[in-house]
Amino acid sequence: MNIDGIPTRTLRAHPEQRAIDIIDQTRLPHALHWVRVRTLAEAAHAIRAMQVRGAPLIGATAAYGLAIAVAEDASDPGLAQAIAELGATRPTAVNLHWALARMQALLQPLAPAQRLAAAWQEAEAIAEEDVAQNAAIGQHGLALFRQLQREQGRVLNVMTHCNAGWLATVDWGTALSPVYAAHDAGLPVHVWVSETRPRNQGLLTAWELAQHGVPHTLIADNAAGLLMRSGQVDAVIVGADRIAANGDVANKVGTYLKALACADNAIPFYVAAPRSTLDFACPDGNAIPIEERDGDEFRLVHGLDHHAQPAAVRQLAAEEAVANPAFDVTPAARVSAIITERGVCPASREGLLALYPEESRD
Ligand SMILES: CSC[C@H]1O[C@H](OP(=O)(O)O)[C@H](O)[C@@H]1O
């Protein structure tokens, strides 16, 4: 897709070379650098090191990573090893595990010789579904924004947290898809971009929005409450890494605090996510694994010369001195609505099953 003529697709497949190109997001916003992924090890590294990040993009990359792995070794042990290696990269985003389970269900019954073509085709299907679903999320979210903007009668001030833009998906984004749809429709929107520590995905959102000329303001995540209490925020919209069957939402750490502040200021709190983020087998937020990442993500300030890092700082920040949970859980009661490709629903089991009746276990 192009927004304002700027390519916004984050993953390019090269079936003839059995490889994919991805944007190395650890180099953004300073440099837009594409990396070719040719092996299972490179695909696993890209996810683990967050060269690719964002729940839907992680899922699509894992699907292609499995297709690349099958080109290396299509045997049953090879398939099992590749699924295990990719599945161990990051625990919270269910999209990764959903994509691997879908690929495994397709490939396991096939003879090894049939697996490569089928794997590549299914990975492409997963990627294209993500594009279409995120575009639909944009339209459903746009309808909500139009209603809010009519009520305000001025520029709509929307806050987001972390990056749930096109960089976090194969295309369009989830939380930012309604923002792009509004921008393209001429609906006046301004975005408060809440920064996230330690990986600074807020800068990715600011970079994206700047590419498209969408008015935005980057803020420290802790400034959100001040803006909400002073009437400068009309809605908050975020992505998700896993939505449990009861509507509890796992997302970048700091999301829960936004939802609490929204409740205290009567501001709607929306979560935008495609089907691959919904986990109907996960009963509630307590069952969602929260990724704990390496403390060096806090200790080392990227962009500076690591070697200049004073030894004393590293000594002070000993192993046990740093906790680095990458996500938190927002209870369904603090979520105003979930925006999916099938429409908008309450954050509840009933609400989700009304949109996805095929998932009912009754
Ligand atoms: C479109 S969902 C994006 C979701 O993923 C981000 O996490 P990470 O950057 O660690 O992969 C964050 O939670 C976003 O909301």
The ligand as an SDF file (V2000), in Angstrom:
LIG
                    3D

 15 15  0  0  0  0  0  0  0  0999 V2000
    0.1860   -3.7710   15.8590 C   0  0  0  0  0  0  0  0  0  0  0  0
    0.5150   -4.4430   17.3790 S   0  0  0  0  0  0  0  0  0  0  0  0
    2.0040   -3.6670   17.8010 C   0  0  0  0  0  0  0  0  0  0  0  0
    2.3630   -3.9190   19.2370 C   0  0  0  0  0  0  0  0  0  0  0  0
    3.6300   -4.5800   19.3140 O   0  0  0  0  0  0  0  0  0  0  0  0
    4.4870   -3.7600   20.0670 C   0  0  0  0  0  0  0  0  0  0  0  0
    5.3890   -4.4980   20.8350 O   0  0  0  0  0  0  0  0  0  0  0  0
    6.9150   -4.6960   20.3020 P   0  0  0  0  0  0  0  0  0  0  0  0
    7.3450   -3.3850   19.6940 O   0  0  0  0  0  0  0  0  0  0  0  0
    7.6850   -5.0730   21.5590 O   0  0  0  0  0  0  0  0  0  0  0  0
    6.8550   -5.8300   19.3000 O   0  0  0  0  0  0  0  0  0  0  0  0
    3.5670   -2.9650   20.9560 C   0  0  0  0  0  0  0  0  0  0  0  0
    3.0720   -3.7270   22.0160 O   0  0  0  0  0  0  0  0  0  0  0  0
    2.5020   -2.6180   19.9610 C   0  0  0  0  0  0  0  0  0  0  0  0
    1.2890   -2.1890   20.4990 O   0  0  0  0  0  0  0  0  0  0  0  0
  1  2  1  0
  2  3  1  0
  3  4  1  0
  4  5  1  0
  4 14  1  0
  5  6  1  0
  6  7  1  0
  6 12  1  0
  7  8  1  0
  8  9  2  0
  8 10  1  0
  8 11  1  0
 12 13  1  0
 12 14  1  0
 14 15  1  0
M  END
$$$$
